[in-house]
Amino acid sequence: MTDYQPATSRPWRPASCSWCGEASFDPGFLQDSGEGSQGALRWVTGALERGFFGGAKSFGRERRDVQGARCSACGHLELFVR
Ligand SMILES: [Zn+2]
């Protein structure tokens, strides 16, 4: 995991909800509590390929944190990879 780059701590927020148009968001992220995880869901660049034992291949791929913004009016989730 030497290429893992932690995202900045400043949350990203969209200007308005793409579902209902409200402009009030709660920042957050999708937790990954699986064995060996680093706690947060990550985006891996490139199409999903599975290895011999069924795990997703990610060796040598770019990885980034997935961050979210939840609309406080309707609950719609906007996801961003930074
Ligand atoms: Zn909304």
PDB file of the backbone (N, CA, C, O) and the ligand in Angstrom, with CONECT records:
HET     ZN  A 101       1
ATOM      1  N   MET A   1       0.823  -1.197   0.000  1.00  0.00           N
ATOM      2  CA  MET A   1       0.000   0.000   0.000  1.00  0.00           C
ATOM      3  C   MET A   1       0.866   1.260   0.000  1.00  0.00           C
ATOM      4  O   MET A   1       0.486   2.267   0.598  1.00  0.00           O
ATOM      5  N   THR A   2       2.005   1.219  -0.651  1.00  0.00           N
ATOM      6  CA  THR A   2       2.917   2.357  -0.588  1.00  0.00           C
ATOM      7  C   THR A   2       2.415   3.548  -1.390  1.00  0.00           C
ATOM      8  O   THR A   2       2.864   4.674  -1.170  1.00  0.00           O
ATOM      9  N   ASP A   3       1.480   3.313  -2.329  1.00  0.00           N
ATOM     10  CA  ASP A   3       1.005   4.420  -3.157  1.00  0.00           C
ATOM     11  C   ASP A   3      -0.248   5.070  -2.593  1.00  0.00           C
ATOM     12  O   ASP A   3      -0.869   5.905  -3.251  1.00  0.00           O
ATOM     13  N   TYR A   4      -0.628   4.685  -1.357  1.00  0.00           N
ATOM     14  CA  TYR A   4      -1.835   5.239  -0.766  1.00  0.00           C
ATOM     15  C   TYR A   4      -1.610   6.688  -0.343  1.00  0.00           C
ATOM     16  O   TYR A   4      -0.680   6.983   0.408  1.00  0.00           O
ATOM     17  N   GLN A   5      -2.461   7.589  -0.828  1.00  0.00           N
ATOM     18  CA  GLN A   5      -2.343   9.021  -0.515  1.00  0.00           C
ATOM     19  C   GLN A   5      -3.567   9.469   0.266  1.00  0.00           C
ATOM     20  O   GLN A   5      -4.663   9.505  -0.294  1.00  0.00           O
ATOM     21  N   PRO A   6      -3.420   9.811   1.543  1.00  0.00           N
ATOM     22  CA  PRO A   6      -4.592  10.289   2.280  1.00  0.00           C
ATOM     23  C   PRO A   6      -5.136  11.583   1.673  1.00  0.00           C
ATOM     24  O   PRO A   6      -4.371  12.456   1.263  1.00  0.00           O
ATOM     25  N   ALA A   7      -6.458  11.694   1.621  1.00  0.00           N
ATOM     26  CA  ALA A   7      -7.071  12.905   1.070  1.00  0.00           C
ATOM     27  C   ALA A   7      -6.917  14.046   2.071  1.00  0.00           C
ATOM     28  O   ALA A   7      -6.634  13.831   3.250  1.00  0.00           O
ATOM     29  N   THR A   8      -7.106  15.237   1.580  1.00  0.00           N
ATOM     30  CA  THR A   8      -7.061  16.396   2.479  1.00  0.00           C
ATOM     31  C   THR A   8      -8.227  16.312   3.447  1.00  0.00           C
ATOM     32  O   THR A   8      -9.211  15.622   3.180  1.00  0.00           O
ATOM     33  N   SER A   9      -8.123  17.012   4.571  1.00  0.00           N
ATOM     34  CA  SER A   9      -9.157  16.922   5.591  1.00  0.00           C
ATOM     35  C   SER A   9     -10.338  17.844   5.289  1.00  0.00           C
ATOM     36  O   SER A   9     -11.389  17.721   5.919  1.00  0.00           O
ATOM     37  N   ARG A  10     -10.185  18.753   4.347  1.00  0.00           N
ATOM     38  CA  ARG A  10     -11.274  19.687   4.041  1.00  0.00           C
ATOM     39  C   ARG A  10     -12.346  18.970   3.214  1.00  0.00           C
ATOM     40  O   ARG A  10     -12.058  18.490   2.118  1.00  0.00           O
ATOM     41  N   PRO A  11     -13.585  18.894   3.730  1.00  0.00           N
ATOM     42  CA  PRO A  11     -14.630  18.182   2.982  1.00  0.00           C
ATOM     43  C   PRO A  11     -15.056  18.947   1.744  1.00  0.00           C
ATOM     44  O   PRO A  11     -15.112  20.177   1.742  1.00  0.00           O
ATOM     45  N   TRP A  12     -15.352  18.211   0.705  1.00  0.00           N
ATOM     46  CA  TRP A  12     -15.825  18.806  -0.526  1.00  0.00           C
ATOM     47  C   TRP A  12     -17.344  18.774  -0.506  1.00  0.00           C
ATOM     48  O   TRP A  12     -17.923  17.748  -0.150  1.00  0.00           O
ATOM     49  N   ARG A  13     -18.010  19.868  -0.876  1.00  0.00           N
ATOM     50  CA  ARG A  13     -19.472  19.875  -0.906  1.00  0.00           C
ATOM     51  C   ARG A  13     -19.967  20.378  -2.257  1.00  0.00           C
ATOM     52  O   ARG A  13     -19.441  21.355  -2.790  1.00  0.00           O
ATOM     53  N   PRO A  14     -20.969  19.719  -2.806  1.00  0.00           N
ATOM     54  CA  PRO A  14     -21.543  20.222  -4.062  1.00  0.00           C
ATOM     55  C   PRO A  14     -22.332  21.491  -3.812  1.00  0.00           C
ATOM     56  O   PRO A  14     -22.713  21.769  -2.675  1.00  0.00           O
ATOM     57  N   ALA A  15     -22.583  22.268  -4.860  1.00  0.00           N
ATOM     58  CA  ALA A  15     -23.327  23.529  -4.736  1.00  0.00           C
ATOM     59  C   ALA A  15     -24.786  23.270  -4.394  1.00  0.00           C
ATOM     60  O   ALA A  15     -25.386  23.995  -3.601  1.00  0.00           O
ATOM     61  N   SER A  16     -25.359  22.220  -5.005  1.00  0.00           N
ATOM     62  CA  SER A  16     -26.753  21.896  -4.706  1.00  0.00           C
ATOM     63  C   SER A  16     -26.994  20.416  -4.982  1.00  0.00           C
ATOM     64  O   SER A  16     -26.268  19.788  -5.753  1.00  0.00           O
ATOM     65  N   CYS A  17     -28.024  19.872  -4.340  1.00  0.00           N
ATOM     66  CA  CYS A  17     -28.358  18.454  -4.476  1.00  0.00           C
ATOM     67  C   CYS A  17     -28.860  18.173  -5.889  1.00  0.00           C
ATOM     68  O   CYS A  17     -29.738  18.885  -6.376  1.00  0.00           O
ATOM     69  N   SER A  18     -28.320  17.147  -6.563  1.00  0.00           N
ATOM     70  CA  SER A  18     -28.742  16.824  -7.923  1.00  0.00           C
ATOM     71  C   SER A  18     -30.103  16.133  -7.936  1.00  0.00           C
ATOM     72  O   SER A  18     -30.676  15.927  -9.006  1.00  0.00           O
ATOM     73  N   TRP A  19     -30.633  15.768  -6.756  1.00  0.00           N
ATOM     74  CA  TRP A  19     -31.939  15.115  -6.679  1.00  0.00           C
ATOM     75  C   TRP A  19     -33.048  16.119  -6.371  1.00  0.00           C
ATOM     76  O   TRP A  19     -34.064  16.152  -7.065  1.00  0.00           O
ATOM     77  N   CYS A  20     -32.852  16.961  -5.305  1.00  0.00           N
ATOM     78  CA  CYS A  20     -33.941  17.859  -4.885  1.00  0.00           C
ATOM     79  C   CYS A  20     -33.580  19.337  -4.993  1.00  0.00           C
ATOM     80  O   CYS A  20     -34.458  20.188  -4.858  1.00  0.00           O
ATOM     81  N   GLY A  21     -32.311  19.663  -5.232  1.00  0.00           N
ATOM     82  CA  GLY A  21     -31.923  21.051  -5.441  1.00  0.00           C
ATOM     83  C   GLY A  21     -31.552  21.814  -4.186  1.00  0.00           C
ATOM     84  O   GLY A  21     -31.122  22.964  -4.271  1.00  0.00           O
ATOM     85  N   GLU A  22     -31.709  21.202  -3.020  1.00  0.00           N
ATOM     86  CA  GLU A  22     -31.325  21.872  -1.772  1.00  0.00           C
ATOM     87  C   GLU A  22     -29.818  22.081  -1.738  1.00  0.00           C
ATOM     88  O   GLU A  22     -29.073  21.399  -2.442  1.00  0.00           O
ATOM     89  N   ALA A  23     -29.373  23.029  -0.914  1.00  0.00           N
ATOM     90  CA  ALA A  23     -27.944  23.354  -0.864  1.00  0.00           C
ATOM     91  C   ALA A  23     -27.350  23.090   0.515  1.00  0.00           C
ATOM     92  O   ALA A  23     -26.336  23.685   0.879  1.00  0.00           O
ATOM     93  N   SER A  24     -27.975  22.201   1.282  1.00  0.00           N
ATOM     94  CA  SER A  24     -27.490  21.906   2.633  1.00  0.00           C
ATOM     95  C   SER A  24     -27.000  20.459   2.681  1.00  0.00           C
ATOM     96  O   SER A  24     -27.769  19.523   2.462  1.00  0.00           O
ATOM     97  N   PHE A  25     -25.711  20.295   2.970  1.00  0.00           N
ATOM     98  CA  PHE A  25     -25.109  18.961   2.945  1.00  0.00           C
ATOM     99  C   PHE A  25     -24.367  18.654   4.243  1.00  0.00           C
ATOM    100  O   PHE A  25     -23.825  19.549   4.891  1.00  0.00           O
ATOM    101  N   ASP A  26     -24.353  17.383   4.608  1.00  0.00           N
ATOM    102  CA  ASP A  26     -23.523  16.897   5.707  1.00  0.00           C
ATOM    103  C   ASP A  26     -22.385  16.094   5.087  1.00  0.00           C
ATOM    104  O   ASP A  26     -22.646  15.126   4.372  1.00  0.00           O
ATOM    105  N   PRO A  27     -21.126  16.469   5.339  1.00  0.00           N
ATOM    106  CA  PRO A  27     -20.014  15.702   4.780  1.00  0.00           C
ATOM    107  C   PRO A  27     -19.867  14.362   5.494  1.00  0.00           C
ATOM    108  O   PRO A  27     -20.241  14.227   6.659  1.00  0.00           O
ATOM    109  N   GLY A  28     -19.322  13.376   4.793  1.00  0.00           N
ATOM    110  CA  GLY A  28     -19.098  12.069   5.399  1.00  0.00           C
ATOM    111  C   GLY A  28     -18.333  11.172   4.454  1.00  0.00           C
ATOM    112  O   GLY A  28     -17.869  11.609   3.401  1.00  0.00           O
ATOM    113  N   PHE A  29     -18.204   9.910   4.838  1.00  0.00           N
ATOM    114  CA  PHE A  29     -17.522   8.935   3.987  1.00  0.00           C
ATOM    115  C   PHE A  29     -18.146   7.576   4.215  1.00  0.00           C
ATOM    116  O   PHE A  29     -18.883   7.383   5.182  1.00  0.00           O
ATOM    117  N   LEU A  30     -17.857   6.626   3.328  1.00  0.00           N
ATOM    118  CA  LEU A  30     -18.380   5.273   3.436  1.00  0.00           C
ATOM    119  C   LEU A  30     -17.349   4.427   4.170  1.00  0.00           C
ATOM    120  O   LEU A  30     -16.238   4.220   3.681  1.00  0.00           O
ATOM    121  N   GLN A  31     -17.723   3.945   5.339  1.00  0.00           N
ATOM    122  CA  GLN A  31     -16.775   3.198   6.153  1.00  0.00           C
ATOM    123  C   GLN A  31     -16.589   1.785   5.610  1.00  0.00           C
ATOM    124  O   GLN A  31     -17.545   1.132   5.191  1.00  0.00           O
ATOM    125  N   ASP A  32     -15.355   1.334   5.626  1.00  0.00           N
ATOM    126  CA  ASP A  32     -15.026  -0.049   5.304  1.00  0.00           C
ATOM    127  C   ASP A  32     -14.406  -0.654   6.557  1.00  0.00           C
ATOM    128  O   ASP A  32     -13.264  -0.348   6.900  1.00  0.00           O
ATOM    129  N   SER A  33     -15.168  -1.522   7.246  1.00  0.00           N
ATOM    130  CA  SER A  33     -14.662  -2.115   8.482  1.00  0.00           C
ATOM    131  C   SER A  33     -14.222  -3.557   8.266  1.00  0.00           C
ATOM    132  O   SER A  33     -14.102  -4.319   9.225  1.00  0.00           O
ATOM    133  N   GLY A  34     -13.981  -3.936   7.016  1.00  0.00           N
ATOM    134  CA  GLY A  34     -13.548  -5.289   6.706  1.00  0.00           C
ATOM    135  C   GLY A  34     -12.144  -5.580   7.229  1.00  0.00           C
ATOM    136  O   GLY A  34     -11.386  -4.664   7.548  1.00  0.00           O
ATOM    137  N   GLU A  35     -11.817  -6.840   7.310  1.00  0.00           N
ATOM    138  CA  GLU A  35     -10.509  -7.249   7.813  1.00  0.00           C
ATOM    139  C   GLU A  35      -9.400  -6.671   6.932  1.00  0.00           C
ATOM    140  O   GLU A  35      -9.436  -6.805   5.708  1.00  0.00           O
ATOM    141  N   GLY A  36      -8.419  -6.029   7.562  1.00  0.00           N
ATOM    142  CA  GLY A  36      -7.298  -5.467   6.821  1.00  0.00           C
ATOM    143  C   GLY A  36      -7.606  -4.157   6.135  1.00  0.00           C
ATOM    144  O   GLY A  36      -6.758  -3.632   5.415  1.00  0.00           O
ATOM    145  N   SER A  37      -8.796  -3.611   6.335  1.00  0.00           N
ATOM    146  CA  SER A  37      -9.127  -2.356   5.664  1.00  0.00           C
ATOM    147  C   SER A  37      -8.512  -1.176   6.406  1.00  0.00           C
ATOM    148  O   SER A  37      -8.132  -1.299   7.570  1.00  0.00           O
ATOM    149  N   GLN A  38      -8.415  -0.045   5.737  1.00  0.00           N
ATOM    150  CA  GLN A  38      -7.899   1.158   6.379  1.00  0.00           C
ATOM    151  C   GLN A  38      -9.032   2.068   6.821  1.00  0.00           C
ATOM    152  O   GLN A  38      -8.805   3.234   7.144  1.00  0.00           O
ATOM    153  N   GLY A  39     -10.252   1.541   6.837  1.00  0.00           N
ATOM    154  CA  GLY A  39     -11.361   2.245   7.467  1.00  0.00           C
ATOM    155  C   GLY A  39     -12.292   2.985   6.543  1.00  0.00           C
ATOM    156  O   GLY A  39     -13.437   3.252   6.908  1.00  0.00           O
ATOM    157  N   ALA A  40     -11.831   3.325   5.352  1.00  0.00           N
ATOM    158  CA  ALA A  40     -12.683   4.088   4.449  1.00  0.00           C
ATOM    159  C   ALA A  40     -12.654   3.454   3.068  1.00  0.00           C
ATOM    160  O   ALA A  40     -11.632   2.928   2.627  1.00  0.00           O
ATOM    161  N   LEU A  41     -13.793   3.516   2.398  1.00  0.00           N
ATOM    162  CA  LEU A  41     -13.904   2.978   1.044  1.00  0.00           C
ATOM    163  C   LEU A  41     -12.987   3.755   0.106  1.00  0.00           C
ATOM    164  O   LEU A  41     -12.861   4.974   0.221  1.00  0.00           O
ATOM    165  N   ARG A  42     -12.352   3.050  -0.817  1.00  0.00           N
ATOM    166  CA  ARG A  42     -11.454   3.726  -1.741  1.00  0.00           C
ATOM    167  C   ARG A  42     -11.806   3.392  -3.177  1.00  0.00           C
ATOM    168  O   ARG A  42     -12.305   2.311  -3.490  1.00  0.00           O
ATOM    169  N   TRP A  43     -11.531   4.345  -4.027  1.00  0.00           N
ATOM    170  CA  TRP A  43     -11.703   4.189  -5.468  1.00  0.00           C
ATOM    171  C   TRP A  43     -10.407   3.652  -6.050  1.00  0.00           C
ATOM    172  O   TRP A  43      -9.324   4.149  -5.739  1.00  0.00           O
ATOM    173  N   VAL A  44     -10.523   2.627  -6.905  1.00  0.00           N
ATOM    174  CA  VAL A  44      -9.371   2.097  -7.613  1.00  0.00           C
ATOM    175  C   VAL A  44      -9.588   2.364  -9.093  1.00  0.00           C
ATOM    176  O   VAL A  44     -10.604   1.954  -9.655  1.00  0.00           O
ATOM    177  N   THR A  45      -8.644   3.048  -9.731  1.00  0.00           N
ATOM    178  CA  THR A  45      -8.766   3.382 -11.143  1.00  0.00           C
ATOM    179  C   THR A  45      -8.644   2.127 -12.000  1.00  0.00           C
ATOM    180  O   THR A  45      -7.753   1.309 -11.771  1.00  0.00           O
ATOM    181  N   GLY A  46      -9.507   1.970 -12.962  1.00  0.00           N
ATOM    182  CA  GLY A  46      -9.478   0.826 -13.869  1.00  0.00           C
ATOM    183  C   GLY A  46     -10.639  -0.123 -13.598  1.00  0.00           C
ATOM    184  O   GLY A  46     -11.153  -0.180 -12.481  1.00  0.00           O
ATOM    185  N   ALA A  47     -11.049  -0.867 -14.622  1.00  0.00           N
ATOM    186  CA  ALA A  47     -12.180  -1.785 -14.503  1.00  0.00           C
ATOM    187  C   ALA A  47     -11.876  -2.893 -13.496  1.00  0.00           C
ATOM    188  O   ALA A  47     -10.724  -3.285 -13.306  1.00  0.00           O
ATOM    189  N   LEU A  48     -12.945  -3.392 -12.853  1.00  0.00           N
ATOM    190  CA  LEU A  48     -12.805  -4.451 -11.850  1.00  0.00           C
ATOM    191  C   LEU A  48     -12.338  -5.755 -12.499  1.00  0.00           C
ATOM    192  O   LEU A  48     -12.944  -6.230 -13.459  1.00  0.00           O
ATOM    193  N   GLU A  49     -11.254  -6.330 -11.967  1.00  0.00           N
ATOM    194  CA  GLU A  49     -10.788  -7.657 -12.380  1.00  0.00           C
ATOM    195  C   GLU A  49     -10.622  -8.476 -11.123  1.00  0.00           C
ATOM    196  O   GLU A  49     -10.184  -7.964 -10.093  1.00  0.00           O
ATOM    197  N   ARG A  50     -10.969  -9.742 -11.203  1.00  0.00           N
ATOM    198  CA  ARG A  50     -10.845 -10.602 -10.031  1.00  0.00           C
ATOM    199  C   ARG A  50      -9.693 -11.580 -10.219  1.00  0.00           C
ATOM    200  O   ARG A  50      -9.448 -12.095 -11.310  1.00  0.00           O
ATOM    201  N   GLY A  51      -8.994 -11.815  -9.108  1.00  0.00           N
ATOM    202  CA  GLY A  51      -7.859 -12.719  -9.129  1.00  0.00           C
ATOM    203  C   GLY A  51      -8.284 -14.164  -8.935  1.00  0.00           C
ATOM    204  O   GLY A  51      -9.476 -14.468  -8.894  1.00  0.00           O
ATOM    205  N   PHE A  52      -7.313 -15.047  -8.816  1.00  0.00           N
ATOM    206  CA  PHE A  52      -7.549 -16.487  -8.725  1.00  0.00           C
ATOM    207  C   PHE A  52      -8.464 -16.847  -7.558  1.00  0.00           C
ATOM    208  O   PHE A  52      -9.283 -17.757  -7.679  1.00  0.00           O
ATOM    209  N   PHE A  53      -8.335 -16.132  -6.407  1.00  0.00           N
ATOM    210  CA  PHE A  53      -9.137 -16.449  -5.225  1.00  0.00           C
ATOM    211  C   PHE A  53     -10.391 -15.576  -5.114  1.00  0.00           C
ATOM    212  O   PHE A  53     -11.056 -15.585  -4.078  1.00  0.00           O
ATOM    213  N   GLY A  54     -10.713 -14.839  -6.144  1.00  0.00           N
ATOM    214  CA  GLY A  54     -11.949 -14.065  -6.156  1.00  0.00           C
ATOM    215  C   GLY A  54     -11.817 -12.638  -5.684  1.00  0.00           C
ATOM    216  O   GLY A  54     -12.764 -11.860  -5.798  1.00  0.00           O
ATOM    217  N   GLY A  55     -10.652 -12.274  -5.153  1.00  0.00           N
ATOM    218  CA  GLY A  55     -10.466 -10.902  -4.682  1.00  0.00           C
ATOM    219  C   GLY A  55     -10.250  -9.952  -5.843  1.00  0.00           C
ATOM    220  O   GLY A  55      -9.762 -10.342  -6.904  1.00  0.00           O
ATOM    221  N   ALA A  56     -10.621  -8.692  -5.626  1.00  0.00           N
ATOM    222  CA  ALA A  56     -10.439  -7.684  -6.668  1.00  0.00           C
ATOM    223  C   ALA A  56      -8.953  -7.359  -6.808  1.00  0.00           C
ATOM    224  O   ALA A  56      -8.254  -7.137  -5.819  1.00  0.00           O
ATOM    225  N   LYS A  57      -8.489  -7.337  -8.048  1.00  0.00           N
ATOM    226  CA  LYS A  57      -7.090  -6.990  -8.307  1.00  0.00           C
ATOM    227  C   LYS A  57      -6.915  -5.484  -8.192  1.00  0.00           C
ATOM    228  O   LYS A  57      -7.630  -4.722  -8.843  1.00  0.00           O
ATOM    229  N   SER A  58      -5.961  -5.050  -7.361  1.00  0.00           N
ATOM    230  CA  SER A  58      -5.724  -3.612  -7.248  1.00  0.00           C
ATOM    231  C   SER A  58      -4.236  -3.291  -7.237  1.00  0.00           C
ATOM    232  O   SER A  58      -3.847  -2.135  -7.073  1.00  0.00           O
ATOM    233  N   PHE A  59      -3.405  -4.311  -7.411  1.00  0.00           N
ATOM    234  CA  PHE A  59      -1.957  -4.091  -7.345  1.00  0.00           C
ATOM    235  C   PHE A  59      -1.504  -3.119  -8.434  1.00  0.00           C
ATOM    236  O   PHE A  59      -1.827  -3.287  -9.609  1.00  0.00           O
ATOM    237  N   GLY A  60      -0.753  -2.101  -8.019  1.00  0.00           N
ATOM    238  CA  GLY A  60      -0.213  -1.146  -8.971  1.00  0.00           C
ATOM    239  C   GLY A  60      -1.208  -0.113  -9.474  1.00  0.00           C
ATOM    240  O   GLY A  60      -0.863   0.737 -10.294  1.00  0.00           O
ATOM    241  N   ARG A  61      -2.442  -0.182  -8.987  1.00  0.00           N
ATOM    242  CA  ARG A  61      -3.467   0.764  -9.439  1.00  0.00           C
ATOM    243  C   ARG A  61      -3.456   2.001  -8.537  1.00  0.00           C
ATOM    244  O   ARG A  61      -3.030   1.955  -7.383  1.00  0.00           O
ATOM    245  N   GLU A  62      -3.938   3.100  -9.103  1.00  0.00           N
ATOM    246  CA  GLU A  62      -4.102   4.316  -8.316  1.00  0.00           C
ATOM    247  C   GLU A  62      -5.286   4.136  -7.356  1.00  0.00           C
ATOM    248  O   GLU A  62      -6.343   3.651  -7.761  1.00  0.00           O
ATOM    249  N   ARG A  63      -5.112   4.522  -6.098  1.00  0.00           N
ATOM    250  CA  ARG A  63      -6.198   4.444  -5.104  1.00  0.00           C
ATOM    251  C   ARG A  63      -6.441   5.824  -4.502  1.00  0.00           C
ATOM    252  O   ARG A  63      -5.504   6.558  -4.189  1.00  0.00           O
ATOM    253  N   ARG A  64      -7.704   6.154  -4.352  1.00  0.00           N
ATOM    254  CA  ARG A  64      -8.057   7.443  -3.748  1.00  0.00           C
ATOM    255  C   ARG A  64      -9.217   7.261  -2.781  1.00  0.00           C
ATOM    256  O   ARG A  64     -10.018   6.338  -2.926  1.00  0.00           O
ATOM    257  N   ASP A  65      -9.300   8.143  -1.798  1.00  0.00           N
ATOM    258  CA  ASP A  65     -10.410   8.104  -0.843  1.00  0.00           C
ATOM    259  C   ASP A  65     -11.721   8.484  -1.530  1.00  0.00           C
ATOM    260  O   ASP A  65     -11.766   9.391  -2.362  1.00  0.00           O
ATOM    261  N   VAL A  66     -12.791   7.768  -1.161  1.00  0.00           N
ATOM    262  CA  VAL A  66     -14.132   8.135  -1.608  1.00  0.00           C
ATOM    263  C   VAL A  66     -14.768   8.970  -0.498  1.00  0.00           C
ATOM    264  O   VAL A  66     -14.896   8.512   0.637  1.00  0.00           O
ATOM    265  N   GLN A  67     -15.162  10.189  -0.833  1.00  0.00           N
ATOM    266  CA  GLN A  67     -15.809  11.055   0.142  1.00  0.00           C
ATOM    267  C   GLN A  67     -17.222  11.346  -0.310  1.00  0.00           C
ATOM    268  O   GLN A  67     -17.516  11.339  -1.505  1.00  0.00           O
ATOM    269  N   GLY A  68     -18.092  11.599   0.647  1.00  0.00           N
ATOM    270  CA  GLY A  68     -19.489  11.821   0.311  1.00  0.00           C
ATOM    271  C   GLY A  68     -20.037  13.085   0.926  1.00  0.00           C
ATOM    272  O   GLY A  68     -19.471  13.641   1.868  1.00  0.00           O
ATOM    273  N   ALA A  69     -21.149  13.527   0.376  1.00  0.00           N
ATOM    274  CA  ALA A  69     -21.915  14.628   0.938  1.00  0.00           C
ATOM    275  C   ALA A  69     -23.369  14.181   0.909  1.00  0.00           C
ATOM    276  O   ALA A  69     -23.900  13.838  -0.147  1.00  0.00           O
ATOM    277  N   ARG A  70     -24.015  14.185   2.083  1.00  0.00           N
ATOM    278  CA  ARG A  70     -25.395  13.727   2.198  1.00  0.00           C
ATOM    279  C   ARG A  70     -26.309  14.936   2.285  1.00  0.00           C
ATOM    280  O   ARG A  70     -26.146  15.789   3.157  1.00  0.00           O
ATOM    281  N   CYS A  71     -27.273  15.001   1.374  1.00  0.00           N
ATOM    282  CA  CYS A  71     -28.231  16.103   1.382  1.00  0.00           C
ATOM    283  C   CYS A  71     -29.046  16.026   2.668  1.00  0.00           C
ATOM    284  O   CYS A  71     -29.652  14.996   2.961  1.00  0.00           O
ATOM    285  N   SER A  72     -29.061  17.118   3.438  1.00  0.00           N
ATOM    286  CA  SER A  72     -29.780  17.082   4.711  1.00  0.00           C
ATOM    287  C   SER A  72     -31.289  17.186   4.515  1.00  0.00           C
ATOM    288  O   SER A  72     -32.042  16.975   5.466  1.00  0.00           O
ATOM    289  N   ALA A  73     -31.749  17.509   3.301  1.00  0.00           N
ATOM    290  CA  ALA A  73     -33.188  17.593   3.041  1.00  0.00           C
ATOM    291  C   ALA A  73     -33.764  16.247   2.605  1.00  0.00           C
ATOM    292  O   ALA A  73     -34.794  15.828   3.133  1.00  0.00           O
ATOM    293  N   CYS A  74     -33.126  15.557   1.652  1.00  0.00           N
ATOM    294  CA  CYS A  74     -33.711  14.323   1.110  1.00  0.00           C
ATOM    295  C   CYS A  74     -32.857  13.084   1.350  1.00  0.00           C
ATOM    296  O   CYS A  74     -33.319  11.967   1.120  1.00  0.00           O
ATOM    297  N   GLY A  75     -31.620  13.261   1.807  1.00  0.00           N
ATOM    298  CA  GLY A  75     -30.772  12.102   2.075  1.00  0.00           C
ATOM    299  C   GLY A  75     -30.000  11.606   0.877  1.00  0.00           C
ATOM    300  O   GLY A  75     -29.249  10.637   0.987  1.00  0.00           O
ATOM    301  N   HIS A  76     -30.164  12.248  -0.268  1.00  0.00           N
ATOM    302  CA  HIS A  76     -29.416  11.847  -1.462  1.00  0.00           C
ATOM    303  C   HIS A  76     -27.923  11.964  -1.198  1.00  0.00           C
ATOM    304  O   HIS A  76     -27.465  12.929  -0.586  1.00  0.00           O
ATOM    305  N   LEU A  77     -27.171  10.979  -1.663  1.00  0.00           N
ATOM    306  CA  LEU A  77     -25.733  10.945  -1.422  1.00  0.00           C
ATOM    307  C   LEU A  77     -24.980  11.297  -2.690  1.00  0.00           C
ATOM    308  O   LEU A  77     -25.184  10.695  -3.744  1.00  0.00           O
ATOM    309  N   GLU A  78     -24.112  12.277  -2.570  1.00  0.00           N
ATOM    310  CA  GLU A  78     -23.204  12.615  -3.663  1.00  0.00           C
ATOM    311  C   GLU A  78     -21.836  12.081  -3.276  1.00  0.00           C
ATOM    312  O   GLU A  78     -21.365  12.322  -2.165  1.00  0.00           O
ATOM    313  N   LEU A  79     -21.196  11.354  -4.186  1.00  0.00           N
ATOM    314  CA  LEU A  79     -19.892  10.766  -3.894  1.00  0.00           C
ATOM    315  C   LEU A  79     -18.811  11.414  -4.745  1.00  0.00           C
ATOM    316  O   LEU A  79     -19.022  11.741  -5.913  1.00  0.00           O
ATOM    317  N   PHE A  80     -17.647  11.590  -4.127  1.00  0.00           N
ATOM    318  CA  PHE A  80     -16.534  12.227  -4.810  1.00  0.00           C
ATOM    319  C   PHE A  80     -15.254  11.457  -4.512  1.00  0.00           C
ATOM    320  O   PHE A  80     -15.062  10.941  -3.411  1.00  0.00           O
ATOM    321  N   VAL A  81     -14.403  11.391  -5.493  1.00  0.00           N
ATOM    322  CA  VAL A  81     -13.084  10.773  -5.338  1.00  0.00           C
ATOM    323  C   VAL A  81     -12.049  11.868  -5.533  1.00  0.00           C
ATOM    324  O   VAL A  81     -12.002  12.512  -6.581  1.00  0.00           O
ATOM    325  N   ARG A  82     -11.219  12.076  -4.515  1.00  0.00           N
ATOM    326  CA  ARG A  82     -10.270  13.170  -4.585  1.00  0.00           C
ATOM    327  C   ARG A  82      -8.865  12.632  -4.438  1.00  0.00           C
ATOM    328  O   ARG A  82      -7.903  13.400  -4.469  1.00  0.00           O
TER     329      ARG A  82
HETATM  330 ZN    ZN A 101     -31.582  16.504  -1.769  1.00  0.00          ZN2+
END
